Every structure is written in structure tokens, then in C-alpha cells.
Amino acid sequence: MNRAASRGNAFGAEMPCLPVAPMASLFAMKADLLFLADNWGRLLPDAAQLLQGLALLAVAAGFVAIGAAIRLLARDAKAAPEADLLVGWSVVAVAFTVLGTFTAIPFTAVAAVAAAAAVAAGALLVLRRQPLLPPGGGKMVLLLLPLLLATLSMLPSENDDVAQWLPNLRYLMVVDRFPGPGLPASDSALPAYPYAVTLIGYLAGKLSGTLADTAIDRFNLLLSAALALLLVQVFRGRRDARPVGWGEAAVALAFVTLLAPAFVAKLVLSNYADCATSVALAFSAVLAVRLLADDDSPGRGGVIQLGACCAALVLPKQANLVLFALLAIGLAAAAARMPRRLVRLVPAAAFALVPYLVWRVQVAAMGGGGEQAAVPFAKWQFDVLPETLASMGHVIINKGGYFGLGVVLCLVAAVALLRGPRAEQRLAVVFAAVFTGFTVFLLWVYVAVYIGYEGISAASFWRYHTELGGLELAAAAAVAGGWWRAAGGRLPRPVPRAVAALCLAVALAGPVAGARYLRFDIHPVKDHVRRAVVEMTRTLPAGATLFVIDPKGPGFFPKFIDWYMGFGRQVVGGLSAFTPDSGVAPELAATPATHLYLLTWNPAVEAALGRTLRPDASHLFARAGDGWTLVKSWPFTGFTAPGDFKY
């Protein structure tokens, strides 16, 4: 599990609800048009970004080919083609994890073998005259293109991106190995986090010859498209050979992206592992329920796919083992009347747990640390439970779409457990177990791990719950599909056509109309700091270190600046809003940094420096004896007070 600087219920801008007042709608439209006019050039990708995008598509095609070849060789007609992308990625990630832990083989060589395997898998598909994409996959990719293109020119901008995920990616690119004994030190805040998601950027970077710092953003969208295909089949209720129509594809894609209750642009369009976790959890649950429901002996393909999806669930994040355990509990509840069939899930569980245990070996080789851990029991903050619960309740009220649907599914699950779950209710039972169990787990985290303000404010409670968004949609699709079939599958013809047309419009026009919500990387203060860092890195002497002063900010910019300054630890400390005025002078006196960068300041900072600062610019100071001398100032453009902006 990893932390964000902002509170859970205010993690970032999301696609807004439709305005209730016409005047508000006009103001929103005006703001959207102004954003497009002011930033049109920045919405267009440059040559390097296009190359990265193409490289990512090639990597994803390789994963799909590997997944499809495994399914073909297993000769299992019941296996799910829509899982090919996830299966291929999982198999490659497991190979990197095992080889990176037990051998010293450079990752470039492992990547070459993976590429050869993808080419061989593609050749097998051609020889067997099998399509690369699953049924409906081509339609999904075409409908996804506007969203892919509208976000292709994004720049890294989020807290955990620059603190952890991207430093981990850059380490792989520079060192070509996992961190370990005898290798250069990592500059990541959490270097011992699993690298399954990070490997996507590594492979795209190797193929494009660049640091593919937003490749995972595109991969998250492709995973969402795979989830959309899965939802179509879940709604239908059984494996259906009918082609996926444009209307079905548009509705499913809209409801896993811009219209999804748990879609948060800052999570999906980043290097974070939350989206991958959500998709892997949904696939694992659906495939497991299918194995349990099969009256015949399960095929090898389905078992292999489930194992790969469970590995893809466990490997991306430290705390995902909890989701895996809760999934097992939910499946046991769903199979309460056929417990012997749970044995079918054992091989898949083993396939998931082995690479997890292998990664624990690698973490031990690193010397431990680099992860988040609970404090001793004596320091658990039981005294703030009322405040923590109030913060969690505030998030639940604000995110009524996701939590409201979750409560409805829990009620469906409760009724199903009393009467015996029908086929379409089993996913609701699984979701209810994961939903309630994960909420209790997060409460424990706020008591035992996030000590202080983050625990009191239930930091990122909403963010972590989005990891259940894919499973919630799958459970809802199963229940809705059951109701639809029970009602005879009939609605007045204009209704489904209108819904399909609306979702098609969302897929095609939504990325442009909602660009100012999707392009959260276009931020005046972050743009200003990026420009300042580019100039600083050109002029600072070798070995220079930086102390960042931003007492009106949450502590984000030291990590942001350190990432953009390049590999290694250049920023050695900083001041934030959490630094008391009494601590400013001692911090400045104690810092070993050769330079100071001031983005915001207060009277305590000016007193410590012994000078009044120009208020409409940021400043770089260099150490001069026992004091500091001004080197350069960068005037603010488009704003006057950085502290007024939310990061």
C-alpha cells in the first residue's frame, strides 16, 4: 500500500456530475472551451510521445499474443479470450520476478526472450489462423483511441508517481536489475515494492529507446478495455459466440472509464497500480466463479488463466495479498453449497502465491525496509478512532455512486446467502466479502500504519476503494444480466439505442469535452517548477544538492523536483506546511544542501534568511559561507500565489 499527500475524499479532480442548473452548465462549457483554446498545443503529442505510445501498443500486442497462445495450446474452449492481455502480462511479470530474484541476468536479456516468445506466439496464431484480438477487441481499441490520443502527451505530475513508481522505473532502466546488494542505491521512497506494473514502462522504454514515464497510463486504459469485454460476457450470463456489437462495446467501455462509479483520472492515467489491481481482481473473481459453477471438469486453459490473473492481482502492490485473501473468503461463501469444488482453485492459488513468496526473498536480499509497515501495538492510535470513522463516513457520503451500489450489492448478497445464491448472484457474494473485509482492513491501517494526520483523516480511503471498482461492475453486470433475462430481455427499442448512442458519444467526444478533467498534469505551479528545474539542472555544479522550501504546500515538491533533476538523490530535505515556524531556522541551519529553492515562504523563512523576498517569483539560493546568496529568480506566470493551488 502506498500513500498520497492528499486526503482520501479529495484525491483529485474527477469527471463531474451533470450540472443541475443551466447557468452552471454554461459556465462549465465556457471553462472547457477556454482550456482547449489555451492548451491545444499541449494536448498534441510530440514525436517521442508518439513513439512511446506505439511501443506500448507493441508490448500490449505481445502480451495478448502470449495469452492467446497459452489458451490455444491448452485446447480449452471455455477459456476467456478477453483475459489474454492480463494473462500475457502476468506470465512475463512472473518470469522477470523469478529470474530477477534468483539470477544476475540483465533485464535487457530477459526482455529479449520475452519479445521472442511474443513473436513465436504471434506466429503460432497466424499458422493456426486464430485472431490476435478477442471478439470485440478491435471495436474496443477503436473506441478507446480518442482517450488514448487525448492523454498521450501527458507528463508525470502525481505524488506517488514521482516519489516511488517512476524512480523504480528509472532504476530498472539505469541499472537493468532489481535493487539489491552490490548495486547502486535506489532513489525511490519505496524501492521494495513489487515491480509487476513498473515492468510495463520498462519494456516500452526498451522498445522505444526512451524513458517511457507515462506508458503505464496507456496500459491502464487497455486493461480497462479488456475489463469492458469481460463485462459484456458477464452480462450475457454465459460464454456467447455472438459478436460484440458497437452498442455493447460503447456501453461497456463507457462504464469502465468515464462513466464508471470508481473512475478517477488521477489513478488510471498515472503509473499507480490501482487500476491494474482493480482489473486483476475482477478477472480473478469472474474466472474463479466460472470454475466453481462448471458442472464438468474444468479445462486446463481456465485454470491457467485464473492462476495468471491471481498472480497479476498479488504482484503489483504490497497490500494486494489482503485482497487475494478476501477474494478467497468470498469464493468460499459463494461455494458454501458446493464446497468440494473449491479444490479446483488450489492450483491457481499456488501459481499466485509462489511469485509472491519469491518476491519476499528479493526483499530480504535488499536488507528489508522499503515498504510500509505497522507500528508496534503500543503505538496504535485507538484514541483517534472516532475522528477516523468520521473521515471515512465523509468519503462514503461524497462518493455515493460507488458506495451506494456497493451497499445494494451487499444486500443482494445477504439475500442470496439466506436462500442459496443463484448463478448471477455469486459475484455479488464475492464482492460483499471483499467490500466489507477491505473496509475493515483499511480501518486497521489507519490505526496501526498511518500514524498521525494520515490515519485521522483516513488518507486515500476513496483511492484504495477504487481497487474494488472492477469487481463491483462485474457483480452489478451479473445481477443486471440476470434481471434482464428474467424480464425476457425486452425494453422499448428506443431505450437501448439511446443508451448506446449516449455511450458512443461519451467514448468519442468525452476525452475532448472533458479534457480539463483528464489533463490534470496541466497545472500552472507544476509547469513553473518544471521550467525552473530544467534551468537549474543545466547550471548547478556537479554534486550540488537542494533543500526545497514550500511552507504553504503539503510536502509534494521536494519529491517532484528530485524526480525531474535526474537519477540519484539531489533533494536532501525540505520545509512544508507541516513544519512549525519554530523549526524553520534549525532546519535551515542543519541542512547539508548546497542550494535552496524557495517556491513559497512565510515570515519565519524570511527571518531565517535575513532578507525580504520578491513575492511574485520562486528563487534559487546558493550557500555562501554561513549564509545564502540569491542565484536566480523565476517570475510566476498565470498565477500569483502557489499556495492557492491544490496539488
C-alpha positions in Angstrom: 0.0 0.0 0.0 1.3 3.5 -0.7 0.3 6.9 0.4 -0.9 10.1 -1.3 -0.3 13.5 0.0 -4.0 14.5 -0.2 -6.9 13.3 1.8 -8.9 10.3 0.5 -12.1 12.2 -0.3 -10.2 14.9 -2.2 -7.7 12.8 -4.1 -8.1 14.9 -7.3 -10.4 16.1 -10.0 -12.9 13.6 -11.4 -15.4 13.8 -14.2 -18.2 15.8 -12.7 -21.8 15.0 -12.4 -24.1 16.7 -15.0 -24.8 20.3 -13.7 -28.3 20.7 -12.4 -28.5 24.4 -13.3 -28.3 25.6 -16.9 -26.2 28.6 -15.9 -23.7 26.2 -14.2 -23.7 24.2 -17.4 -22.9 27.3 -19.5 -20.0 28.2 -17.1 -18.6 24.7 -17.3 -18.8 24.7 -21.1 -17.0 28.1 -21.2 -14.3 26.8 -18.9 -13.9 23.7 -21.1 -13.6 25.7 -24.3 -11.1 28.1 -22.7 -9.0 25.2 -21.5 -8.9 23.7 -25.0 -8.0 27.1 -26.5 -5.3 27.8 -24.1 -3.7 24.3 -24.1 -4.4 23.0 -27.6 -0.7 22.7 -28.4 0.0 20.7 -25.2 -2.8 18.2 -26.0 -0.9 17.1 -29.1 1.8 14.6 -28.5 5.4 15.1 -29.8 7.4 12.6 -31.8 8.9 11.0 -28.6 5.5 10.6 -27.0 4.1 9.1 -30.2 7.0 6.6 -30.3 6.3 5.7 -26.6 2.6 5.2 -27.4 3.4 2.9 -30.3 6.0 1.0 -28.2 3.3 0.4 -25.5 0.8 -0.9 -28.1 3.5 -3.3 -29.4 4.2 -4.5 -25.8 0.5 -5.0 -25.2 0.1 -6.9 -28.5 2.9 -9.2 -27.4 1.1 -9.9 -24.1 -2.1 -10.6 -25.9 -0.2 -13.0 -28.3 1.3 -14.9 -25.4 -2.0 -15.1 -23.6 -3.8 -16.3 -26.7 -1.1 -18.9 -27.5 -1.4 -20.3 -23.9 -5.1 -20.6 -24.3 -4.8 -22.2 -27.8 -2.2 -24.7 -26.6 -4.4 -25.6 -23.6 -7.2 -26.6 -26.0 -9.9 -25.3 -23.7 -12.9 -23.9 -25.5 -14.2 -22.5 -22.2 -11.2 -20.2 -21.6 -11.8 -16.5 -21.9 -10.1 -14.7 -24.8 -10.7 -11.3 -23.1 -8.2 -12.4 -20.4 -5.3 -12.8 -22.9 -3.8 -9.3 -22.2 -3.8 -9.9 -18.4 -2.5 -13.4 -18.7 0.3 -12.5 -21.0 1.4 -9.6 -18.8 1.2 -11.8 -15.7 3.4 -14.6 -17.2 6.0 -12.1 -18.3 6.0 -10.4 -14.9 6.3 -13.7 -13.1 9.3 -14.6 -15.3 11.0 -11.2 -14.5 10.3 -11.7 -10.8 11.8 -15.2 -10.6 14.8 -14.5 -12.9 15.5 -11.1 -11.3 15.5 -12.7 -7.8 17.5 -15.9 -8.4 19.9 -14.9 -11.2 22.0 -11.9 -12.2 20.8 -12.0 -15.8 20.4 -8.4 -17.0 16.8 -7.5 -17.7 17.6 -6.5 -21.2 18.3 -10.2 -21.9 15.0 -11.2 -20.2 13.1 -8.6 -22.2 14.7 -10.0 -25.4 13.5 -13.5 -24.5 10.0 -12.2 -23.7 10.0 -10.4 -27.1 11.0 -13.7 -28.8 8.2 -15.5 -27.0 5.7 -12.9 -28.2 6.8 -13.2 -31.8 6.7 -17.0 -31.6 3.2 -16.8 -30.0 2.1 -14.5 -32.8 3.4 -16.9 -35.4 1.5 -19.7 -33.8 -1.7 -17.7 -34.0 -1.1 -17.0 -37.7 -0.3 -20.6 -38.5 -3.5 -21.8 -36.7 -5.5 -19.0 -38.3 -6.5 -17.6 -35.0 -7.2 -13.8 -34.4 -4.9 -11.8 -32.2 -7.6 -9.8 -30.5 -10.6 -11.4 -28.7 -14.1 -11.0 -30.1 -15.0 -7.3 -29.9 -11.4 -6.3 -29.2 -11.0 -4.3 -32.4 -14.1 -2.3 -31.7 -12.8 -1.6 -28.2 -9.5 -0.4 -29.4 -11.1 1.9 -32.0 -13.5 3.4 -29.4 -10.6 3.8 -27.0 -8.4 5.8 -29.5 -9.8 9.2 -28.6 -9.0 8.7 -24.9 -5.6 7.3 -25.8 -4.8 10.3 -28.1 -6.1 12.9 -25.7 -3.8 11.7 -22.9 -0.8 10.6 -24.9 1.1 13.9 -24.3 0.7 13.8 -20.5 3.6 14.5 -18.2 4.2 12.8 -14.8 2.7 15.0 -12.2 1.4 13.0 -9.2 2.8 12.5 -5.7 3.4 8.7 -5.7 4.5 8.8 -9.4 7.5 11.0 -8.6 8.1 9.5 -5.1 8.0 5.8 -5.9 6.7 4.4 -9.1 8.8 6.4 -11.6 12.0 6.2 -9.5 11.5 2.5 -9.5 11.1 2.5 -13.3 14.2 4.7 -13.8 16.2 2.4 -11.6 15.4 -0.6 -13.9 16.3 1.5 -17.0 19.6 2.6 -15.5 20.7 -0.5 -13.5 18.9 -3.2 -15.5 18.2 -5.2 -12.3 16.1 -5.1 -9.2 17.7 -3.2 -6.3 19.9 -5.4 -4.3 23.3 -6.0 -2.6 26.3 -4.6 -4.5 24.1 -2.4 -6.8 23.6 1.3 -6.8 21.2 2.6 -4.1 17.6 3.4 -5.3 16.3 6.9 -5.0 12.7 5.6 -4.6 10.7 6.2 -1.4 9.6 2.5 -1.6 12.2 0.5 -3.6 11.0 -2.8 -2.2 7.5 -2.5 -3.8 6.8 -5.2 -6.4 7.7 -4.2 -10.0 5.0 -6.0 -12.0 3.4 -2.7 -13.1 6.7 -0.9 -13.4 7.9 -3.6 -15.9 5.3 -2.3 -18.4 7.2 1.0 -18.6 10.5 -0.8 -18.7 9.5 -2.9 -21.7 8.0 0.1 -23.5 11.1 2.1 -22.7 13.5 -0.5 -24.0 11.5 -0.8 -27.2 11.3 3.0 -27.8 14.7 3.9 -26.5 13.2 6.4 -24.1 12.2 6.7 -20.5 8.5 5.7 -21.0 7.3 7.6 -18.0 3.6 7.5 -19.0 3.4 4.1 -20.8 1.6 2.6 -17.8 -1.2 5.2 -18.2 -2.0 3.8 -21.7 -1.7 0.2 -20.4 -4.3 1.0 -17.7 -6.7 2.1 -20.5 -6.1 -1.1 -22.4 -6.7 -3.1 -19.3 -10.0 -1.2 -18.9 -10.9 -2.2 -22.4 -10.3 -5.9 -21.5 -12.5 -5.4 -18.5 -15.2 -4.0 -20.7 -15.1 -7.1 -22.9 -15.4 -9.2 -19.7 -18.4 -7.3 -18.6 -20.2 -7.9 -21.9 -19.8 -11.7 -21.3 -20.8 -11.4 -17.6 -24.0 -9.6 -18.5 -24.8 -12.2 -21.1 -24.5 -14.8 -18.4 -22.5 -17.5 -20.3 -19.9 -17.8 -23.0 -21.6 -16.4 -26.0 -20.2 -16.7 -29.5 -22.3 -13.8 -30.8 -20.1 -10.9 -32.0 -19.9 -7.9 -29.7 -21.8 -5.1 -31.3 -20.8 -1.4 -31.4 -23.5 -0.5 -29.0 -22.5 -3.2 -26.5 -18.8 -2.2 -26.8 -19.6 1.5 -26.3 -21.8 0.9 -23.2 -19.3 -1.4 -21.6 -16.3 0.8 -22.4 -18.1 4.0 -21.1 -19.0 2.2 -17.8 -15.4 1.2 -17.1 -13.9 4.6 -18.0 -15.6 8.0 -18.0 -19.0 6.8 -16.5 -17.6 4.3 -14.0 -18.5 5.0 -10.4 -14.9 4.4 -9.3 -13.1 6.0 -12.3 -10.6 8.6 -11.0 -8.4 10.1 -13.8 -5.5 10.7 -11.4 -5.3 7.0 -10.7 -6.0 5.5 -14.1 -3.9 8.0 -16.0 -0.8 7.6 -13.8 1.8 5.0 -13.0 -0.1 3.8 -10.0 -1.1 0.2 -9.6 -4.7 0.8 -8.5 -6.3 0.3 -12.0 -4.3 -2.9 -12.7 -5.3 -4.2 -9.2 -9.0 -3.4 -10.0 -8.9 -5.2 -13.3 -7.0 -8.2 -12.0 -9.4 -8.6 -9.0 -12.4 -8.5 -11.3 -10.9 -11.1 -13.7 -9.8 -13.4 -10.8 -13.3 -13.3 -9.3 -15.2 -13.9 -12.6 -12.9 -16.7 -13.7 -13.0 -18.4 -10.3 -16.8 -18.3 -10.1 -16.9 -19.8 -13.6 -14.7 -22.7 -12.5 -16.9 -23.2 -9.4 -20.1 -23.2 -11.5 -18.9 -25.6 -14.2 -20.7 -28.9 -13.8 -18.0 -30.6 -15.9 -14.3 -31.0 -15.0 -12.6 -27.6 -15.5 -10.4 -27.2 -18.5 -6.7 -26.5 -18.3 -7.0 -23.2 -20.0 -9.4 -21.8 -17.4 -7.2 -23.0 -14.6 -4.1 -21.4 -16.1 -5.9 -18.2 -16.8 -7.2 -18.0 -13.3 -3.7 -18.6 -11.9 -2.2 -15.9 -14.1 -4.9 -13.4 -13.1 -4.4 -14.1 -9.4 -0.7 -13.6 -9.9 -1.5 -10.3 -11.6 -3.6 -9.4 -8.5 -0.9 -10.3 -5.9 2.2 -8.9 -7.6 1.5 -5.2 -8.3 1.3 -3.9 -4.6 2.4 -4.9 -1.2 -1.1 -5.0 0.3 -2.8 -6.8 -2.5 -2.3 -10.1 -0.7 -5.1 -8.9 1.6 -7.4 -8.6 -1.5 -6.3 -12.1 -2.5 -7.2 -13.5 0.9 -10.6 -11.6 0.9 -11.3 -13.0 -2.5 -10.7 -16.5 -1.2 -13.2 -15.9 1.6 -15.8 -14.5 -0.8 -15.4 -17.5 -3.1 -15.8 -19.9 -0.1 -19.0 -18.1 0.8 -20.3 -18.3 -2.8 -19.5 -22.0 -2.9 -20.9 -22.8 0.5 -23.3 -25.3 -1.1 -20.7 -27.0 -3.2 -17.5 -26.8 -1.0 -15.8 -29.7 -2.8 -15.4 -27.6 -5.9 -13.1 -25.2 -4.0 -10.3 -27.7 -4.6 -10.4 -26.6 -8.3 -9.0 -23.2 -7.2 -5.9 -24.6 -5.4 -3.6 -24.7 -8.4 -4.4 -21.1 -9.3 -3.8 -20.0 -5.7 -0.4 -21.8 -5.8 0.6 -20.1 -9.0 -0.2 -16.7 -7.5 1.5 -17.3 -4.1 4.8 -18.7 -5.5 5.9 -15.5 -7.2 4.8 -13.5 -4.2 7.0 -15.6 -1.9 9.8 -15.3 -4.5 9.5 -11.5 -4.2 9.8 -11.8 -0.4 13.1 -13.4 -1.0 14.2 -10.4 -3.1 13.0 -8.0 -0.4 15.0 -9.9 2.2 18.1 -9.7 -0.1 17.6 -5.9 -0.2 18.0 -5.9 3.6 14.4 -5.3 4.4 12.7 -1.9 4.5 11.5 0.0 1.5 7.9 -1.0 2.3 5.2 0.3 4.6 4.9 -1.5 8.0 2.7 -1.4 11.0 4.0 0.2 14.2 4.3 -1.7 17.5 0.9 -2.4 19.1 1.6 0.0 21.9 1.6 2.9 19.4 -1.7 2.0 17.7 -3.8 5.1 17.8 -7.1 3.8 19.1 -7.7 7.2 20.6 -8.5 8.8 17.2 -10.9 6.1 16.1 -14.0 8.5 16.2 -12.2 11.0 14.0 -11.0 8.3 11.6 -14.5 6.8 11.3 -15.9 10.3 10.7 -13.4 10.9 7.9 -14.3 7.5 6.4 -18.0 8.3 6.6 -17.5 11.7 4.9 -15.8 9.9 2.0 -18.7 7.4 1.8 -21.3 10.2 1.6 -19.3 12.1 -1.0 -18.8 9.0 -3.2 -22.4 7.8 -3.1 -22.3 6.3 -6.6 -19.7 3.7 -5.8 -20.6 3.1 -2.1 -24.4 3.2 -2.9 -24.0 0.5 -5.5 -21.8 -1.4 -3.1 -24.5 -1.4 -0.4 -27.1 -2.6 -2.9 -24.8 -5.5 -3.9 -24.2 -6.4 -0.3 -28.0 -6.6 0.2 -28.3 -8.8 -2.8 -25.5 -11.0 -1.4 -27.2 -11.2 2.0 -30.5 -12.4 0.5 -28.6 -14.8 -1.8 -26.8 -16.4 1.2 -30.1 -16.9 3.0 -31.8 -18.6 0.1 -28.8 -20.0 -1.7 -27.1 -17.9 -4.4 -28.2 -18.3 -8.0 -25.6 -18.1 -10.7 -26.0 -14.4 -11.3 -25.7 -13.7 -7.5 -22.4 -15.4 -6.8 -20.3 -12.4 -7.9 -22.3 -10.2 -5.6 -21.5 -12.6 -2.7 -17.8 -12.4 -3.5 -17.9 -8.6 -3.8 -19.7 -8.2 -0.5 -17.0 -10.2 1.3 -14.2 -8.2 -0.3 -16.0 -4.9 0.2 -16.7 -5.3 3.9 -13.4 -7.0 4.6 -11.3 -4.4 2.8 -13.1 -1.6 4.7 -12.2 -3.2 8.0 -8.7 -3.7 6.8 -8.3 0.0 5.9 -9.6 0.9 9.3 -6.8 -1.2 10.8 -4.3 0.6 8.5 -5.4 4.0 9.9 -4.9 2.7 13.4 -1.7 0.8 13.0 0.2 2.0 9.9 -0.8 5.6 9.1 0.0 7.1 12.4 -0.8 10.8 12.8 -2.7 13.0 10.4 -3.0 10.4 7.7 -4.7 8.0 10.0 -7.0 10.6 11.5 -8.1 11.8 8.0 -8.4 8.3 6.6 -5.9 9.2 3.9 -6.7 7.8 0.4 -9.7 5.8 1.7 -11.5 6.5 -1.5 -8.5 5.8 -3.6 -7.9 2.4 -2.2 -11.6 1.5 -2.6 -11.4 2.2 -6.3 -9.4 -1.0 -6.5 -12.7 -2.8 -5.9 -14.4 -0.9 -8.8 -13.9 -3.6 -11.4 -15.3 -6.3 -9.2 -18.2 -4.1 -8.3 -19.0 -3.5 -12.0 -18.7 -7.3 -12.7 -21.1 -8.1 -9.8 -23.5 -5.4 -11.0 -23.4 -6.7 -14.6 -24.1 -10.3 -13.4 -27.1 -9.2 -11.3 -28.4 -6.9 -14.0 -28.0 -9.5 -16.7 -30.0 -12.0 -14.5 -32.8 -9.5 -14.1 -32.7 -8.7 -17.8 -33.1 -12.3 -18.8 -35.8 -12.9 -16.2 -37.7 -10.0 -17.7 -37.4 -11.5 -21.1 -34.7 -9.2 -22.3 -37.2 -6.7 -23.6 -37.2 -2.9 -23.5 -38.8 -0.4 -25.8 -36.4 -0.3 -28.8 -35.5 3.4 -28.5 -34.2 2.9 -24.9 -31.2 0.6 -25.6 -30.5 2.6 -28.8 -30.5 5.8 -26.9 -28.2 4.4 -24.2 -25.8 3.0 -26.8 -25.8 6.4 -28.6 -25.0 8.2 -25.4 -22.2 5.9 -24.5 -20.8 6.1 -28.1 -20.8 9.9 -27.8 -19.0 9.7 -24.4 -16.3 7.4 -25.9 -15.7 9.6 -29.0 -16.3 13.2 -27.6 -15.8 12.7 -23.9 -12.0 12.9 -24.0 -12.1 16.2 -25.7 -15.1 17.7 -23.9 -13.6 16.6 -20.6 -10.0 17.4 -21.3 -9.6 19.8 -18.4 -10.5 17.0 -16.0 -8.4 14.3 -17.7 -5.3 16.5 -18.2 -4.6 17.2 -14.6 -0.9 17.3 -15.5 -1.5 20.8 -17.0 -1.1 22.7 -13.7 0.4 26.2 -13.6 2.5 25.7 -10.5 3.9 22.3 -11.6 4.6 23.8 -15.0 6.5 26.7 -13.4 8.6 24.3 -11.2 9.4 22.1 -14.2 10.8 25.0 -16.1 12.8 26.1 -13.1 14.2 22.6 -12.6 15.3 22.4 -16.3 17.3 25.6 -15.9 18.7 24.6 -12.5 20.0 21.2 -13.7 21.8 23.0 -16.6 23.6 25.4 -14.3 24.1 23.7 -10.9 27.6 22.4 -10.3 28.3 18.7 -10.2 27.4 17.2 -6.8 25.1 20.1 -5.9 22.2 19.2 -3.5 19.0 21.1 -2.9 16.8 21.9 0.0 13.2 22.8 -1.0 11.2 25.5 0.9 7.5 25.4 0.5 5.8 26.1 3.9 2.4 26.6 2.2 2.4 23.3 0.4 1.9 19.7 1.6 5.4 18.5 1.0 4.9 17.4 -2.6 7.5 19.5 -4.4 10.7 18.1 -2.9 9.8 14.7 -4.5 8.6 16.3 -7.7 11.9 18.3 -8.1 14.1 15.3 -7.2 12.4 13.2 -9.9 12.9 15.9 -12.6 16.5 16.5 -11.6 17.5 13.0 -12.7 18.7 9.7 -11.2 20.0 9.8 -7.6 19.1 11.8 -4.6 19.6 15.5 -5.3 17.0 16.9 -2.9 18.1 16.3 0.7 15.2 17.8 2.6 12.6 20.5 2.6 10.0 22.6 4.6 6.3 22.1 4.2 3.0 23.2 5.8 3.7 20.5 8.5 6.9 22.3 9.6 6.3 24.6 12.6 7.6 28.2 12.4 9.9 27.4 15.3 11.5 24.6 13.3 12.4 26.7 10.2 15.7 28.2 11.4 17.0 25.0 12.9 16.2 23.1 9.7 18.0 25.6 7.5 21.0 25.7 9.9 21.2 21.9 9.8 20.7 21.2 6.1 23.8 19.9 4.3 22.4 21.2 1.0 24.5 23.4 -1.2 21.4 25.3 -2.6 17.9 26.3 -1.6 14.9 26.5 -3.8 12.0 28.6 -2.5 8.6 28.2 -4.0 6.6 29.7 -1.1 7.7 31.2 2.2 6.5 32.9 5.4 7.9 35.4 7.8 9.8 32.6 9.6 11.6 31.8 6.4 12.5 35.4 5.7 13.7 35.9 9.2 15.9 32.8 8.9 17.4 34.0 5.7 17.6 37.6 6.9 16.1 39.2 3.9 12.7 40.1 2.3 11.9 38.1 -0.8 10.2 39.2 -4.1 6.7 37.8 -3.8 5.9 37.1 -7.5 8.7 34.6 -8.2 10.4 31.5 -7.0 14.1 31.7 -6.0 17.3 29.7 -6.1 19.9 30.4 -3.4 23.5 29.1 -3.1 25.4 28.6 0.1 27.9 31.5 0.8 29.9 30.9 3.9 27.4 30.9 6.8 24.7 32.4 4.7 22.9 32.2 1.4 23.1 34.3 -1.8 20.5 34.7 -4.5 21.4 33.0 -7.7 18.3 33.3 -9.9 14.5 34.1 -9.7 11.7 32.8 -11.9 8.7 35.1 -12.2 5.3 33.4 -11.8 3.2 33.2 -15.0 -0.6 32.8 -14.8 -0.7 32.9 -11.0 0.5 34.9 -8.1 0.3 32.6 -5.1 1.4 28.9 -5.5 -0.2 28.1 -2.1 -3.6 28.9 -3.5 -3.4 25.8 -5.8 -4.2 22.2 -4.9 -1.5 19.7 -5.7 
